[in-house]
């Protein structure tokens, strides 16, 4: 007989979910941290590859001197409040202030500063942002059903990321997936036209007549989200390069 389970999970700060994440295999990579006082320290940085939302809140770091003395030394935890930026290989994470009004949670009320991975830098600066696991959830069913529900929640968080962008002196980030990018790229007509016609590998921006056409277009964007994201980043980089050349 399959075992019936009822689970109530309450996440405060990151609670049990954060503790579970710390039990994952430790993988440290070369990097460096720019702390809030402006000092820059090289060393080894640990990221949560399978739960990237935690990278927005904290990292584990071993400075170079400590690592050279003992490669097995335990890393120290640094939170977003402790840093301005950190780098891991070619990846850069900046502290960005963002209030996610679509998904306000208890953990978000204390700080709206997140260490977001930088995607583009220039006239248009953009970062990737992941929503956080829910503060509370109630699950019930067999152990298999609970595992499936947890896997689905994780999949939704991974797939539901936003590309947050600002242009020039803007201070409030926009979600690039939900805005009129053709208008946003208007200062560089060549980039605007290329994006509008699908030249970056994105879905072409065409006038849709009727609700059904709009639904089909939105469904295509959802199904090919990674291609859309790659196209947006390529268009932003092209835009930045052409603006800089002027």
Phi and psi restraints in degrees (value plus and minus 20) as a CYANA .aco file:
   2 UNK   PHI     -91.8   -51.8
   2 UNK   PSI     121.9   161.9
   3 UNK   PHI     -98.8   -58.8
   3 UNK   PSI     111.8   151.8
   4 UNK   PHI    -112.2   -72.2
   4 UNK   PSI     110.2   150.2
   5 UNK   PHI    -144.7  -104.7
   5 UNK   PSI     122.2   162.2
   6 UNK   PHI    -146.1  -106.1
   6 UNK   PSI     104.0   144.0
   7 UNK   PHI    -146.1  -106.1
   7 UNK   PSI     112.0   152.0
   8 UNK   PHI    -135.8   -95.8
   8 UNK   PSI     100.4   140.4
   9 UNK   PHI    -136.1   -96.1
   9 UNK   PSI     108.9   148.9
  10 UNK   PHI    -141.0  -101.0
  10 UNK   PSI     100.4   140.4
  11 UNK   PHI    -125.4   -85.4
  11 UNK   PSI     100.0   140.0
  12 UNK   PHI    -140.7  -100.7
  12 UNK   PSI     101.3   141.3
  13 UNK   PHI      56.1    96.1
  13 UNK   PSI     -99.3   -59.3
  14 UNK   PHI    -168.9  -128.9
  14 UNK   PSI     -33.4     6.6
  15 UNK   PHI      28.2    68.2
  15 UNK   PSI    -156.3  -116.3
  16 UNK   PHI     -83.7   -43.7
  16 UNK   PSI     -52.2   -12.2
  17 UNK   PHI     -84.6   -44.6
  17 UNK   PSI     -58.7   -18.7
  18 UNK   PHI     -87.6   -47.6
  18 UNK   PSI     -59.7   -19.7
  19 UNK   PHI     -82.7   -42.7
  19 UNK   PSI     -60.4   -20.4
  20 UNK   PHI     -83.2   -43.2
  20 UNK   PSI     -59.1   -19.1
  21 UNK   PHI     -83.1   -43.1
  21 UNK   PSI     -53.7   -13.7
  22 UNK   PHI     -89.1   -49.1
  22 UNK   PSI     -38.2     1.8
  23 UNK   PHI    -102.0   -62.0
  23 UNK   PSI     -29.2    10.8
  24 UNK   PHI     -86.4   -46.4
  24 UNK   PSI     136.5   176.5
  25 UNK   PHI     -75.8   -35.8
  25 UNK   PSI     115.4   155.4
  26 UNK   PHI     -97.3   -57.3
  26 UNK   PSI     105.4   145.4
  27 UNK   PHI    -148.3  -108.3
  27 UNK   PSI      89.9   129.9
  28 UNK   PHI    -123.2   -83.2
  28 UNK   PSI     119.3   159.3
  29 UNK   PHI    -148.7  -108.7
  29 UNK   PSI     132.7   172.7
  30 UNK   PHI     -80.1   -40.1
  30 UNK   PSI     119.5   159.5
  31 UNK   PHI    -191.4  -151.4
  31 UNK   PSI    -186.4  -146.4
  32 UNK   PHI    -176.0  -136.0
  32 UNK   PSI     138.2   178.2
  33 UNK   PHI    -145.1  -105.1
  33 UNK   PSI     113.3   153.3
  34 UNK   PHI    -120.5   -80.5
  34 UNK   PSI      91.2   131.2
  35 UNK   PHI    -101.1   -61.1
  35 UNK   PSI     150.9   190.9
  36 UNK   PHI     -84.5   -44.5
  36 UNK   PSI     -41.7    -1.7
  37 UNK   PHI    -106.1   -66.1
  37 UNK   PSI     -17.7    22.3
  38 UNK   PHI      74.3   114.3
  38 UNK   PSI     -30.1     9.9
  39 UNK   PHI     -91.0   -51.0
  39 UNK   PSI     124.3   164.3
  40 UNK   PHI    -137.3   -97.3
  40 UNK   PSI     104.5   144.5
  41 UNK   PHI    -146.0  -106.0
  41 UNK   PSI     107.4   147.4
  42 UNK   PHI    -107.2   -67.2
  42 UNK   PSI     135.7   175.7
  43 UNK   PHI     150.5   190.5
  43 UNK   PSI    -163.1  -123.1
  44 UNK   PHI    -142.6  -102.6
  44 UNK   PSI     113.1   153.1
  45 UNK   PHI    -138.6   -98.6
  45 UNK   PSI     116.4   156.4
  46 UNK   PHI    -125.0   -85.0
  46 UNK   PSI     108.1   148.1
  47 UNK   PHI    -133.7   -93.7
  47 UNK   PSI     138.5   178.5
  48 UNK   PHI    -116.7   -76.7
  48 UNK   PSI      75.9   115.9
  49 UNK   PHI     -88.0   -48.0
  49 UNK   PSI     -53.7   -13.7
  50 UNK   PHI    -113.9   -73.9
  50 UNK   PSI     -23.3    16.7
  51 UNK   PHI    -163.3  -123.3
  51 UNK   PSI      49.5    89.5
  52 UNK   PHI     -85.0   -45.0
  52 UNK   PSI     -34.0     6.0
  53 UNK   PHI     -84.7   -44.7
  53 UNK   PSI     -47.7    -7.7
  54 UNK   PHI     -87.8   -47.8
  54 UNK   PSI     -50.1   -10.1
  55 UNK   PHI     -83.1   -43.1
  55 UNK   PSI     -39.7     0.3
  56 UNK   PHI     -98.9   -58.9
  56 UNK   PSI     -36.4     3.6
  57 UNK   PHI    -127.5   -87.5
  57 UNK   PSI     -54.6   -14.6
  58 UNK   PHI    -183.1  -143.1
  58 UNK   PSI     143.3   183.3
  59 UNK   PHI    -156.0  -116.0
  59 UNK   PSI     147.3   187.3
  60 UNK   PHI    -130.4   -90.4
  60 UNK   PSI     111.8   151.8
  61 UNK   PHI    -155.9  -115.9
  61 UNK   PSI     118.5   158.5
  62 UNK   PHI    -143.0  -103.0
  62 UNK   PSI     100.6   140.6
  63 UNK   PHI     -90.6   -50.6
  63 UNK   PSI     138.6   178.6
  64 UNK   PHI     -78.3   -38.3
  64 UNK   PSI     -61.2   -21.2
  65 UNK   PHI     -83.7   -43.7
  65 UNK   PSI     -64.1   -24.1
  66 UNK   PHI     -86.2   -46.2
  66 UNK   PSI     -59.3   -19.3
  67 UNK   PHI     -88.1   -48.1
  67 UNK   PSI     -58.2   -18.2
  68 UNK   PHI     -85.1   -45.1
  68 UNK   PSI     -56.4   -16.4
  69 UNK   PHI     -93.5   -53.5
  69 UNK   PSI     -53.9   -13.9
  70 UNK   PHI    -176.4  -136.4
  70 UNK   PSI      78.6   118.6
  71 UNK   PHI     -80.0   -40.0
  71 UNK   PSI     -36.9     3.1
  72 UNK   PHI    -117.2   -77.2
  72 UNK   PSI     -11.0    29.0
  73 UNK   PHI     -83.3   -43.3
  73 UNK   PSI     126.9   166.9
  74 UNK   PHI     -96.7   -56.7
  74 UNK   PSI     116.5   156.5
  75 UNK   PHI     -91.8   -51.8
  75 UNK   PSI     140.0   180.0
  76 UNK   PHI    -126.5   -86.5
  76 UNK   PSI     120.1   160.1
  77 UNK   PHI    -105.1   -65.1
  77 UNK   PSI     108.7   148.7
  78 UNK   PHI    -143.9  -103.9
  78 UNK   PSI     112.9   152.9
  79 UNK   PHI    -116.4   -76.4
  79 UNK   PSI     150.6   190.6
  80 UNK   PHI     -76.0   -36.0
  80 UNK   PSI     -56.0   -16.0
  81 UNK   PHI     -84.6   -44.6
  81 UNK   PSI     -40.6    -0.6
  82 UNK   PHI    -106.4   -66.4
  82 UNK   PSI     -31.6     8.4
  83 UNK   PHI    -147.8  -107.8
  83 UNK   PSI     139.3   179.3
  84 UNK   PHI    -122.5   -82.5
  84 UNK   PSI     -55.4   -15.4
  85 UNK   PHI    -184.2  -144.2
  85 UNK   PSI     134.5   174.5
  86 UNK   PHI    -164.6  -124.6
  86 UNK   PSI     135.4   175.4
  87 UNK   PHI    -147.6  -107.6
  87 UNK   PSI     121.5   161.5
  88 UNK   PHI    -154.4  -114.4
  88 UNK   PSI      88.0   128.0
  89 UNK   PHI      41.6    81.6
  89 UNK   PSI    -143.8  -103.8
  90 UNK   PHI    -113.7   -73.7
  90 UNK   PSI     -20.4    19.6
  91 UNK   PHI    -109.6   -69.6
  91 UNK   PSI     118.0   158.0
  92 UNK   PHI    -143.9  -103.9
  92 UNK   PSI     114.4   154.4
  93 UNK   PHI    -139.9   -99.9
  93 UNK   PSI      99.8   139.8
  94 UNK   PHI    -124.5   -84.5
  94 UNK   PSI     130.4   170.4
  95 UNK   PHI     -98.9   -58.9
  95 UNK   PSI     102.7   142.7
  96 UNK   PHI    -146.7  -106.7
  96 UNK   PSI     114.1   154.1
  97 UNK   PHI    -108.2   -68.2
  97 UNK   PSI     101.3   141.3
  98 UNK   PHI    -170.7  -130.7
  98 UNK   PSI     105.7   145.7
  99 UNK   PHI    -120.0   -80.0
  99 UNK   PSI      91.6   131.6
 100 UNK   PHI    -106.8   -66.8
 100 UNK   PSI      64.2   104.2
 101 UNK   PHI     -88.0   -48.0
 101 UNK   PSI     -36.6     3.4
 102 UNK   PHI     -96.4   -56.4
 102 UNK   PSI     -36.9     3.1
 103 UNK   PHI    -167.9  -127.9
 103 UNK   PSI      39.9    79.9
 104 UNK   PHI     -91.5   -51.5
 104 UNK   PSI     112.1   152.1
 105 UNK   PHI    -157.7  -117.7
 105 UNK   PSI     147.2   187.2
 106 UNK   PHI     -77.0   -37.0
 106 UNK   PSI     -60.4   -20.4
 107 UNK   PHI     -86.5   -46.5
 107 UNK   PSI     -42.4    -2.4
 108 UNK   PHI    -105.0   -65.0
 108 UNK   PSI     -35.1     4.9
 109 UNK   PHI     -94.2   -54.2
 109 UNK   PSI     -44.3    -4.3
 110 UNK   PHI     -98.9   -58.9
 110 UNK   PSI     -58.5   -18.5
 111 UNK   PHI    -171.6  -131.6
 111 UNK   PSI     116.1   156.1
 112 UNK   PHI    -130.7   -90.7
 112 UNK   PSI       2.7    42.7
 113 UNK   PHI    -116.9   -76.9
 113 UNK   PSI     110.8   150.8
 114 UNK   PHI    -152.2  -112.2
 114 UNK   PSI     124.3   164.3
 115 UNK   PHI    -108.8   -68.8
 115 UNK   PSI      76.9   116.9
 116 UNK   PHI    -121.1   -81.1
 116 UNK   PSI     123.8   163.8
 117 UNK   PHI     -91.4   -51.4
 117 UNK   PSI     107.8   147.8
 118 UNK   PHI     -94.9   -54.9
 118 UNK   PSI     112.9   152.9
 119 UNK   PHI    -127.3   -87.3
 119 UNK   PSI     -62.8   -22.8
 120 UNK   PHI    -160.5  -120.5
 120 UNK   PSI     136.8   176.8
 121 UNK   PHI    -161.8  -121.8
 121 UNK   PSI     109.4   149.4
 122 UNK   PHI     131.4   171.4
 122 UNK   PSI    -164.0  -124.0
 123 UNK   PHI     -76.9   -36.9
 123 UNK   PSI     -59.3   -19.3
 124 UNK   PHI    -131.1   -91.1
 124 UNK   PSI      95.8   135.8
 125 UNK   PHI    -126.0   -86.0
 125 UNK   PSI     114.7   154.7
 126 UNK   PHI    -158.6  -118.6
 126 UNK   PSI     132.7   172.7
 127 UNK   PHI    -159.7  -119.7
 127 UNK   PSI     137.4   177.4
 128 UNK   PHI    -114.7   -74.7
 128 UNK   PSI     114.0   154.0
 129 UNK   PHI    -149.4  -109.4
 129 UNK   PSI     111.8   151.8
 130 UNK   PHI    -127.5   -87.5
 130 UNK   PSI     120.0   160.0
 131 UNK   PHI     -87.4   -47.4
 131 UNK   PSI     140.4   180.4
 132 UNK   PHI    -119.4   -79.4
 132 UNK   PSI     136.6   176.6
 133 UNK   PHI     -77.4   -37.4
 133 UNK   PSI     131.0   171.0
 134 UNK   PHI     -81.3   -41.3
 134 UNK   PSI     126.9   166.9
 135 UNK   PHI     -81.5   -41.5
 135 UNK   PSI     -56.7   -16.7
 136 UNK   PHI    -166.1  -126.1
 136 UNK   PSI     125.0   165.0
 137 UNK   PHI    -171.7  -131.7
 137 UNK   PSI     131.1   171.1
 138 UNK   PHI    -139.0   -99.0
 138 UNK   PSI     101.2   141.2
 139 UNK   PHI    -136.8   -96.8
 139 UNK   PSI     128.4   168.4
 140 UNK   PHI    -170.8  -130.8
 140 UNK   PSI     133.3   173.3
 141 UNK   PHI     112.3   152.3
 141 UNK   PSI    -186.9  -146.9
 142 UNK   PHI     -93.0   -53.0
 142 UNK   PSI     147.1   187.1
 143 UNK   PHI     -80.0   -40.0
 143 UNK   PSI     -57.7   -17.7
 144 UNK   PHI     -83.9   -43.9
 144 UNK   PSI     -60.8   -20.8
 145 UNK   PHI     -86.0   -46.0
 145 UNK   PSI     -60.0   -20.0
 146 UNK   PHI     -82.9   -42.9
 146 UNK   PSI     -61.5   -21.5
 147 UNK   PHI     -84.8   -44.8
 147 UNK   PSI     -59.7   -19.7
 148 UNK   PHI     -85.4   -45.4
 148 UNK   PSI     -61.6   -21.6
 149 UNK   PHI     -83.4   -43.4
 149 UNK   PSI     -62.6   -22.6
 150 UNK   PHI     -84.8   -44.8
 150 UNK   PSI     -61.6   -21.6
 151 UNK   PHI     -83.9   -43.9
 151 UNK   PSI     -58.2   -18.2
 152 UNK   PHI     -86.8   -46.8
 152 UNK   PSI     -61.4   -21.4
 153 UNK   PHI     -81.7   -41.7
 153 UNK   PSI     -61.9   -21.9
 154 UNK   PHI     -85.2   -45.2
 154 UNK   PSI     -62.7   -22.7
 155 UNK   PHI     -80.5   -40.5
 155 UNK   PSI     -62.6   -22.6
 156 UNK   PHI     -84.2   -44.2
 156 UNK   PSI     -58.7   -18.7
 157 UNK   PHI     -86.5   -46.5
 157 UNK   PSI     -62.2   -22.2
 158 UNK   PHI     -86.2   -46.2
 158 UNK   PSI     -61.0   -21.0
 159 UNK   PHI    -101.1   -61.1
 159 UNK   PSI     -38.8     1.2
 160 UNK   PHI    -112.6   -72.6
 160 UNK   PSI      -1.8    38.2
 161 UNK   PHI     -83.1   -43.1
 161 UNK   PSI     138.1   178.1
 162 UNK   PHI    -132.1   -92.1
 162 UNK   PSI     132.9   172.9
 163 UNK   PHI    -125.8   -85.8
 163 UNK   PSI      88.7   128.7
 164 UNK   PHI    -115.6   -75.6
 164 UNK   PSI     108.8   148.8
 165 UNK   PHI    -152.8  -112.8
 165 UNK   PSI     132.1   172.1
 166 UNK   PHI    -154.9  -114.9
 166 UNK   PSI     128.2   168.2
 167 UNK   PHI    -141.7  -101.7
 167 UNK   PSI     110.7   150.7
 168 UNK   PHI      35.3    75.3
 168 UNK   PSI    -133.9   -93.9
 169 UNK   PHI    -116.6   -76.6
 169 UNK   PSI      -8.4    31.6
 170 UNK   PHI     -83.3   -43.3
 170 UNK   PSI     123.6   163.6
 171 UNK   PHI    -133.8   -93.8
 171 UNK   PSI     -40.8    -0.8
 172 UNK   PHI    -118.3   -78.3
 172 UNK   PSI      98.5   138.5
 173 UNK   PHI     -88.1   -48.1
 173 UNK   PSI     126.1   166.1
 174 UNK   PHI    -128.9   -88.9
 174 UNK   PSI     129.6   169.6
 175 UNK   PHI    -105.7   -65.7
 175 UNK   PSI      91.1   131.1
 176 UNK   PHI     -81.1   -41.1
 176 UNK   PSI     -45.3    -5.3
 177 UNK   PHI     -92.3   -52.3
 177 UNK   PSI     -39.2     0.8
 178 UNK   PHI    -137.7   -97.7
 178 UNK   PSI       4.7    44.7
 179 UNK   PHI    -150.3  -110.3
 179 UNK   PSI     147.6   187.6
 180 UNK   PHI    -103.2   -63.2
 180 UNK   PSI      70.4   110.4
 181 UNK   PHI     -90.9   -50.9
 181 UNK   PSI     -47.4    -7.4
 182 UNK   PHI     -80.1   -40.1
 182 UNK   PSI     -64.3   -24.3
 183 UNK   PHI     -89.0   -49.0
 183 UNK   PSI     -57.0   -17.0
 184 UNK   PHI     -85.1   -45.1
 184 UNK   PSI     -47.7    -7.7
 185 UNK   PHI    -117.6   -77.6
 185 UNK   PSI      -7.5    32.5
 186 UNK   PHI     -81.5   -41.5
 186 UNK   PSI     -47.4    -7.4
 187 UNK   PHI     -87.3   -47.3
 187 UNK   PSI     -38.0     2.0
 188 UNK   PHI    -143.7  -103.7
 188 UNK   PSI      70.2   110.2
 189 UNK   PHI     -75.9   -35.9
 189 UNK   PSI     -54.8   -14.8
 190 UNK   PHI     -84.5   -44.5
 190 UNK   PSI     -62.1   -22.1
 191 UNK   PHI     -89.9   -49.9
 191 UNK   PSI     -61.6   -21.6
 192 UNK   PHI     -77.5   -37.5
 192 UNK   PSI     -68.0   -28.0
 193 UNK   PHI     -86.5   -46.5
 193 UNK   PSI     -60.8   -20.8
 194 UNK   PHI     -83.7   -43.7
 194 UNK   PSI     -61.2   -21.2
 195 UNK   PHI     -88.4   -48.4
 195 UNK   PSI     -61.6   -21.6
 196 UNK   PHI     -82.5   -42.5
 196 UNK   PSI     -53.3   -13.3
 197 UNK   PHI    -114.0   -74.0
 197 UNK   PSI     -15.1    24.9
 198 UNK   PHI      62.8   102.8
 198 UNK   PSI       1.7    41.7
 199 UNK   PHI     -91.1   -51.1
 199 UNK   PSI     -32.5     7.5
 200 UNK   PHI    -119.6   -79.6
 200 UNK   PSI      -9.2    30.8
 201 UNK   PHI      71.8   111.8
 201 UNK   PSI     -12.8    27.2
 202 UNK   PHI    -111.5   -71.5
 202 UNK   PSI     150.7   190.7
 203 UNK   PHI     -89.3   -49.3
 203 UNK   PSI     109.3   149.3
 204 UNK   PHI     -78.2   -38.2
 204 UNK   PSI     124.4   164.4
 205 UNK   PHI    -111.7   -71.7
 205 UNK   PSI      83.2   123.2
 206 UNK   PHI    -142.7  -102.7
 206 UNK   PSI     138.6   178.6
 207 UNK   PHI     -91.8   -51.8
 207 UNK   PSI     105.7   145.7
 208 UNK   PHI    -123.1   -83.1
 208 UNK   PSI     110.3   150.3
 209 UNK   PHI    -121.7   -81.7
 209 UNK   PSI      88.8   128.8
 210 UNK   PHI      78.2   118.2
 210 UNK   PSI     141.9   181.9
 211 UNK   PHI     -85.5   -45.5
 211 UNK   PSI     -61.5   -21.5
 212 UNK   PHI     -81.5   -41.5
 212 UNK   PSI     -63.1   -23.1
 213 UNK   PHI     -82.9   -42.9
 213 UNK   PSI     -59.8   -19.8
 214 UNK   PHI     -86.7   -46.7
 214 UNK   PSI     -59.9   -19.9
 215 UNK   PHI     -84.4   -44.4
 215 UNK   PSI     -60.3   -20.3
 216 UNK   PHI     -86.1   -46.1
 216 UNK   PSI     -61.9   -21.9
 217 UNK   PHI     -83.3   -43.3
 217 UNK   PSI     -63.2   -23.2
 218 UNK   PHI     -85.9   -45.9
 218 UNK   PSI     -57.7   -17.7
 219 UNK   PHI     -83.7   -43.7
 219 UNK   PSI     -59.8   -19.8
 220 UNK   PHI     -83.9   -43.9
 220 UNK   PSI     -60.6   -20.6
 221 UNK   PHI     -83.8   -43.8
 221 UNK   PSI     -58.7   -18.7
 222 UNK   PHI     -88.9   -48.9
 222 UNK   PSI     -63.2   -23.2
 223 UNK   PHI     -86.8   -46.8
 223 UNK   PSI     -52.2   -12.2
 224 UNK   PHI    -134.7   -94.7
 224 UNK   PSI      25.6    65.6
 225 UNK   PHI     -82.1   -42.1
 225 UNK   PSI     -62.2   -22.2
 226 UNK   PHI     -84.0   -44.0
 226 UNK   PSI     -59.2   -19.2
 227 UNK   PHI     -83.3   -43.3
 227 UNK   PSI     -59.8   -19.8
 228 UNK   PHI     -84.1   -44.1
 228 UNK   PSI     -62.0   -22.0
 229 UNK   PHI     -83.1   -43.1
 229 UNK   PSI     -64.7   -24.7
 230 UNK   PHI     -81.0   -41.0
 230 UNK   PSI     -58.7   -18.7
 231 UNK   PHI     -87.2   -47.2
 231 UNK   PSI     -61.9   -21.9
 232 UNK   PHI     -81.9   -41.9
 232 UNK   PSI     -65.5   -25.5
 233 UNK   PHI     -84.0   -44.0
 233 UNK   PSI     -61.7   -21.7
 234 UNK   PHI     -82.8   -42.8
 234 UNK   PSI     -61.9   -21.9
 235 UNK   PHI     -85.1   -45.1
 235 UNK   PSI     -62.0   -22.0
 236 UNK   PHI     -82.9   -42.9
 236 UNK   PSI     -63.5   -23.5
 237 UNK   PHI     -84.2   -44.2
 237 UNK   PSI     -61.6   -21.6
 238 UNK   PHI     -83.1   -43.1
 238 UNK   PSI     -63.6   -23.6
 239 UNK   PHI     -79.3   -39.3
 239 UNK   PSI     -68.3   -28.3
 240 UNK   PHI     -80.8   -40.8
 240 UNK   PSI     -62.1   -22.1
 241 UNK   PHI     -85.1   -45.1
 241 UNK   PSI     -61.6   -21.6
 242 UNK   PHI     -93.9   -53.9
 242 UNK   PSI     -54.6   -14.6
 243 UNK   PHI     -85.4   -45.4
 243 UNK   PSI     -62.3   -22.3
 244 UNK   PHI     -84.7   -44.7
 244 UNK   PSI     -55.5   -15.5
 245 UNK   PHI     -89.6   -49.6
 245 UNK   PSI     -40.6    -0.6
